[in-house]
């Protein structure tokens, strides 16, 4: 049965998250329902990552096995038409090898976390960025962030619901960039723990506000204790950016 | 009575436009109702420009005369708190001279028009950009746009409802910039006719699609006839960017 890979953009605001849930709409269900409408098949899609409620995707990668004889471009167009008006769009679709797996073949994931550092309430971006009213020192955040880069036990930055076998992860990149009143925090790793990016961002915000020093952040990491967490950032500002494959 | 000047950001999607309307919500009414709630006064606000339904504002300038003895910062904070959850925010507020008028003192207005040049449906940006599926040649649009810069009779690019006395306007800038699948068209003038930016953008899109040449655009301008208009772009992508004062 042909395997199709999808690149998916979605606005996470109306969803309970990527994964299908009994109690509310999900990105997975939106796409699977559209595939079923187009093909008559109950295909299951697998994604590179499972995002939480309110988290967004710029180019999530996913795959599904579909028996119907249909060209990838027509499949993409038909799924997109069926998903309206849900804010989910297939940006690209192609056939891949039978052993290519969106989750298990993935060797790199990157996220961006967006902050609006301003006093005024949000208009266009409500639910799409984290508004932080206190002035943030992005240079201090960038310097502190480098303490988290590398291989560490990230227990402090891990949700109690995290299902990973080990809290050991290698963080390849954590960069803080300011443009005007916007701050973007770029994170990349082979994989992340549940809530890891939001927990790291929350603690970087503590540093940016001057409530924590870079050493406080390092101490929190070394505590290997969720109780040492300074702050967990809300889902609003988090975007799954990219999945990479060999 | 002290005169307060406001810098206003608004998401135009839920509004009938800037100006107060009997048949639906407006930005003006949202702000005036908040001022009334804060001050107990039926203040009237005047803006640098009146935007149509669905058009957005990044930094609209407006003013109102308010008798209440209140500092500008506190006034701004109180108005913002009262306007929630409407997507309108006062970004700045200060007292100005009695003869300063947001509309009549304004000597320059600029707009940006945003296009998403892509096949996939919109997610985050639905209602915030114009999606154009056909590939657009931004270089051709930029070259053609220069035919419109300068002093002209813009009758072709003027709505039938335009209330301006004369169709003669001086367009100071019309620049087309592409970044990835996004195209931004920057327009600046002392003032614009009703629908002028959207009409110019629509015709530039005709050029970008290859359906019009730059000469066709020049001919449309010289026709001085609304019937010569190629296309009127939708309000979705239009943003009032800035008002300038001496």
Interface residues (C-beta under 8 A of the other chain):
Chain A: X9 X10 X11 X56 X77 X80 X83 X84 X85 X87 X88 X89 X90 X91 X118 X120 X121 X122 X123 X124 X126 X128
Chain B: X9 X10 X11 X56 X80 X83 X84 X85 X87 X88 X89 X90 X91 X118 X119 X120 X121 X122 X123 X124 X126 X128
